[in-house]
Amino acid sequence: MTRGTFKKPGQLLKSDGMERRVGIEVEMSGIELLTIAEKVVEQFGGTIAKRSPYEYDVEGTAFGKFKVELDFGYLTKYGRERLSPGMDKAGELELIASDALGALAKNIVPCELVAPPIEISYLQELDGVIERLRSAGAQGTRESALFAFGVHLNPELPDLHCQTILHYLRAFLCLADWLVYKEEVVLSRKLSPFIRAFSNEYIEMVLDEAYNPKLTELIDDYLEFNPTRNRVMDMLPLFAYLDEERVVNMVGNQKLRKRPTLHYRLPNSDIDNPHWGIWKCWNDWWQVEELANDPARLRQVCEGYFYNHKLLSKEIMTPWKEKVKTWLIVPT
């Protein structure tokens, strides 16, 4: 069993002097919802509140409220396929719940552990829960070719200025190929609609040194190219937090869950691997953190990306995911 350490970003604090926090969601199967809640209590204390057959809360922990639930996107899709014409709302919900619980028993639909925002300095505490869940039989995405389970990181930004958001977006776009390579994203997740890559046209626009948008322009450009939650780094919750009306007018209400964070969705949930933990997901993301907060190095990487892609200088034997390692803080 391996428990790694979490690297701290250079920009640990927000502009208000408070430490930045990260919300984390982990998908898994092979384990009951109640058992997940019980393992959270074993690690952090608190009390379990059952909200429905497919939703539990763990309240009163030192970090706040944890949620344990079935994947609600799955619930909606799975249930609606079997709704009868004229069925009332209560009947719809009952059928959805019944079907989803049956699917859970067959390990088809994932459970989600949704942690409250936790200060970066305390993120290592979450891996204690991961170890307890692993011992209780939790399964990750590699357990079956049908599974497409992931880990979502929702880091608060140092501030919400347009330039800061742009730097993080650029840093991610520059490192996206390397992150996919480093993460060894499983085929089932690559084929799923949830972590689609950004288009080359959008990437080239954002990485261009001449691109210097105001916040409204940054949001509008994003929405024009990405009117969906299904991106490997989903910016809609952040942009909805900053300008909800603008986002809703463009994309409708897609359960935006607005919040002042990024929404990074790439990592596999490898929860049954004894050498894996949230630390691995975070430490790969840490490279984005450091690049975003180093403007000179970020400009070099953007220029390197253009040289490799835009100017037709691609070298088949040395793809960008390898070349970009030159600019990583600790090449891996």
C-alpha positions in Angstrom: 0.0 0.0 0.0 1.4 3.4 -1.0 0.3 6.8 0.4 2.0 9.6 -1.4 2.4 13.2 -0.3 0.5 16.1 -1.8 2.6 18.8 -3.5 1.7 22.3 -2.4 1.3 24.9 -5.1 3.3 28.1 -4.9 0.1 30.0 -4.9 -1.4 28.4 -1.8 -3.5 31.4 -0.7 -6.4 33.2 -2.2 -6.4 37.0 -2.6 -8.3 37.3 0.7 -5.5 35.5 2.5 -7.4 32.3 3.1 -5.9 29.0 2.0 -7.3 27.6 -1.2 -9.6 24.7 -1.1 -10.4 21.8 -3.4 -13.6 19.9 -3.7 -13.1 16.2 -4.8 -15.5 13.7 -6.3 -14.6 10.0 -6.6 -16.6 7.4 -8.5 -16.6 3.7 -7.7 -18.6 0.5 -7.7 -18.6 -2.8 -5.9 -19.7 -1.2 -2.6 -22.9 -0.1 -1.0 -23.8 3.5 -0.5 -24.2 3.1 3.2 -20.8 1.4 3.5 -19.2 4.4 1.8 -20.9 6.7 4.3 -19.8 4.5 7.2 -16.1 4.6 6.1 -16.3 8.4 6.0 -17.6 8.4 9.6 -14.7 6.0 10.6 -12.2 8.4 9.2 -13.7 11.8 10.1 -16.5 11.2 12.5 -19.9 12.8 12.0 -23.4 11.3 11.6 -25.1 9.6 8.6 -28.4 11.0 7.3 -30.3 9.0 4.7 -31.9 11.3 2.2 -33.3 8.6 -0.1 -32.5 5.0 -1.1 -29.7 6.4 -3.4 -28.4 9.4 -1.4 -26.7 9.8 2.0 -25.1 12.7 3.7 -22.4 12.5 6.4 -22.8 15.6 8.5 -20.8 17.2 11.3 -17.3 16.3 10.2 -14.4 18.7 10.7 -14.5 19.5 7.0 -18.2 19.8 6.5 -20.8 17.7 4.8 -19.8 14.7 2.6 -22.4 13.4 0.1 -22.7 9.8 -1.1 -25.0 9.2 -4.0 -25.6 7.4 -7.2 -24.6 9.2 -10.4 -27.6 11.4 -11.0 -26.9 11.9 -14.7 -27.2 8.2 -15.0 -30.4 8.2 -12.9 -32.1 10.6 -15.3 -31.0 8.9 -18.5 -31.6 5.4 -17.2 -35.0 6.2 -15.8 -36.4 8.2 -18.6 -35.9 5.4 -21.1 -38.5 3.4 -19.2 -41.1 6.1 -18.4 -44.6 5.4 -19.5 -46.8 8.1 -21.1 -48.9 9.9 -18.6 -46.8 8.8 -15.6 -46.9 11.4 -12.8 -43.8 12.8 -11.2 -44.0 10.5 -8.2 -44.2 7.5 -10.4 -41.2 8.7 -12.5 -39.1 9.1 -9.4 -40.0 5.7 -8.0 -39.2 4.0 -11.3 -35.9 5.8 -11.7 -34.9 4.9 -8.1 -35.9 1.3 -8.5 -34.1 0.9 -11.8 -31.0 2.6 -10.5 -30.8 0.6 -7.4 -31.1 -2.5 -9.5 -28.3 -1.3 -11.7 -26.2 -0.5 -8.7 -26.5 -4.1 -7.5 -25.2 -5.2 -10.9 -22.2 -2.8 -10.6 -23.4 -0.8 -13.7 -23.9 2.6 -12.2 -21.2 4.2 -10.1 -21.5 5.6 -6.6 -20.0 9.0 -6.0 -18.3 10.2 -2.9 -18.5 14.0 -3.0 -16.2 15.7 -0.5 -16.7 19.3 0.7 -14.1 21.9 -0.2 -11.0 21.0 1.8 -7.9 23.2 2.3 -5.0 22.0 0.2 -2.9 21.4 3.3 -5.4 18.8 4.5 -6.1 16.9 1.3 -3.9 14.0 2.4 -6.7 13.1 4.9 -8.9 12.0 2.1 -6.6 9.2 1.2 -7.4 7.6 4.6 -11.0 7.3 3.4 -9.7 5.9 0.1 -7.8 3.1 1.9 -10.8 2.2 4.0 -13.0 2.0 0.9 -10.5 -0.1 -0.9 -10.4 -2.5 2.0 -14.2 -2.7 1.9 -14.2 -3.8 -1.7 -14.6 -0.6 -3.7 -13.8 -1.0 -7.4 -12.4 1.5 -9.8 -12.5 2.0 -13.6 -10.0 -0.8 -14.5 -12.2 -3.5 -12.9 -14.4 -3.8 -16.0 -14.3 -2.6 -19.6 -17.8 -1.2 -19.0 -16.7 1.1 -16.2 -15.8 4.7 -17.0 -15.2 5.9 -13.4 -13.3 9.1 -12.7 -12.0 11.5 -10.1 -13.0 15.2 -10.3 -10.9 17.9 -8.8 -12.5 21.3 -8.2 -9.7 23.7 -7.1 -10.5 27.2 -6.0 -8.5 29.8 -8.0 -6.1 32.2 -6.3 -8.5 35.0 -7.5 -11.2 35.4 -10.1 -9.5 38.0 -12.3 -9.7 37.3 -16.1 -6.0 37.1 -16.5 -5.7 34.4 -13.8 -8.4 32.3 -15.4 -6.8 32.7 -18.8 -3.4 31.6 -17.3 -4.9 28.4 -15.8 -6.8 27.7 -19.0 -3.6 28.1 -21.1 -1.6 26.0 -18.7 -4.1 23.2 -18.9 -4.4 23.3 -22.7 -0.6 23.1 -23.0 -0.3 20.1 -20.7 -3.5 18.3 -21.7 -1.7 15.7 -23.9 0.9 15.0 -21.2 -1.8 14.6 -18.6 -3.7 12.1 -20.7 -0.5 10.2 -21.2 0.6 10.4 -17.6 -2.9 9.3 -16.3 -3.1 6.4 -18.8 -6.8 7.2 -19.3 -8.7 3.9 -19.9 -10.4 3.3 -23.2 -13.9 3.3 -21.7 -13.4 6.8 -20.4 -11.8 8.0 -23.6 -14.9 6.7 -25.5 -17.4 8.3 -23.0 -18.8 11.7 -23.7 -17.8 13.2 -20.4 -14.1 14.1 -21.0 -14.0 15.3 -24.6 -11.0 17.3 -25.6 -11.0 20.9 -26.7 -10.9 21.6 -30.5 -7.7 22.6 -32.1 -9.3 25.8 -33.3 -10.2 26.8 -29.7 -6.8 25.8 -28.3 -4.9 27.8 -31.0 -7.1 30.9 -30.3 -6.5 30.8 -26.5 -2.8 30.1 -26.7 -2.1 32.9 -29.2 -0.1 35.6 -27.5 -2.4 38.2 -29.1 -5.5 36.8 -27.3 -6.1 39.2 -24.5 -9.9 39.0 -23.8 -12.0 40.8 -21.2 -13.9 38.4 -18.9 -17.1 38.7 -21.0 -15.2 37.9 -24.1 -13.4 34.9 -22.5 -16.7 33.5 -21.4 -18.4 34.2 -24.8 -15.5 32.5 -26.7 -15.6 29.5 -24.5 -19.4 29.1 -24.9 -19.1 29.4 -28.6 -16.7 26.5 -28.9 -17.8 24.5 -25.8 -21.6 24.9 -25.1 -21.5 21.7 -22.9 -20.3 20.3 -19.6 -18.6 17.5 -21.4 -15.0 18.8 -21.5 -12.0 17.3 -19.8 -11.7 20.6 -17.9 -15.3 22.0 -17.6 -15.3 25.7 -17.2 -19.1 26.2 -17.1 -19.5 26.0 -13.3 -16.9 28.8 -12.9 -18.3 30.9 -15.7 -21.9 30.5 -14.4 -20.6 31.6 -11.0 -19.2 34.8 -12.6 -22.0 35.5 -15.0 -24.9 33.0 -14.7 -27.3 34.9 -17.0 -24.7 35.0 -19.9 -24.0 31.3 -19.6 -27.7 30.2 -19.2 -28.7 32.3 -22.2 -26.1 30.4 -24.3 -26.3 26.8 -23.1 -29.5 26.6 -21.0 -29.6 25.2 -17.5 -27.4 22.1 -17.7 -27.2 21.6 -14.0 -24.4 24.0 -14.0 -23.6 23.8 -10.3 -22.0 27.2 -10.3 -19.0 27.6 -8.0 -15.7 29.6 -8.0 -13.6 26.7 -9.0 -12.2 24.9 -12.0 -13.7 21.4 -12.7 -10.9 19.0 -13.8 -12.4 15.6 -14.8 -9.6 13.7 -16.4 -8.2 11.3 -13.8 -9.2 7.6 -13.6 -10.7 6.3 -10.4 -8.2 3.6 -9.6 -9.5 3.1 -6.1 -8.8 -0.7 -5.9 -5.1 -0.2 -6.8 -3.1 -0.2 -3.5 -0.5 2.1 -5.0 -3.0 4.8 -6.0 -4.6 7.7 -4.1 -6.0 11.1 -4.6 -2.4 12.3 -4.2 -1.5 10.9 -7.6 -4.3 12.9 -9.3 -3.4 16.1 -7.5 0.3 15.8 -8.1 -0.2 15.6 -11.9 -2.6 18.6 -11.7 0.1 20.4 -9.6 2.1 20.9 -12.8 -0.8 22.9 -14.2 -0.8 25.0 -11.0 2.9 25.8 -11.2 2.8 26.6 -14.9 -0.2 28.9 -14.6 1.6 30.9 -12.0 4.9 31.3 -13.9 4.0 33.7 -16.8 7.5 33.5 -18.5 7.5 29.7 -18.6 3.9 29.6 -19.7 4.7 31.9 -22.6 7.6 29.6 -23.6 5.3 26.5 -23.5 2.6 28.3 -25.6 5.2 29.2 -28.2 6.5 25.6 -28.1 3.0 24.3 -28.7 2.6 26.6 -31.7 5.9 25.6 -33.1 5.0 22.0 -32.8 1.4 22.2 -34.1 0.7 25.4 -36.0 4.0 25.6 -37.9 3.8 22.0 -39.1 7.0 21.0 -37.3 5.5 17.8 -35.7 8.1 15.1 -35.3 6.4 11.7 -35.4 9.1 10.2 -33.1 8.7 12.9 -30.5 5.0 13.8 -29.9 4.0 16.9 -27.9 3.3 14.9 -24.8 7.0 14.1 -24.8 8.3 17.5 -25.9 6.4 19.4 -23.2 8.2 17.5 -20.5 11.1 19.9 -21.1 9.1 22.6 -19.4 7.9 20.6 -16.4 9.3 21.5 -13.0 10.4 17.9 -12.4 10.2 16.1 -15.7 8.4 12.7 -15.3 
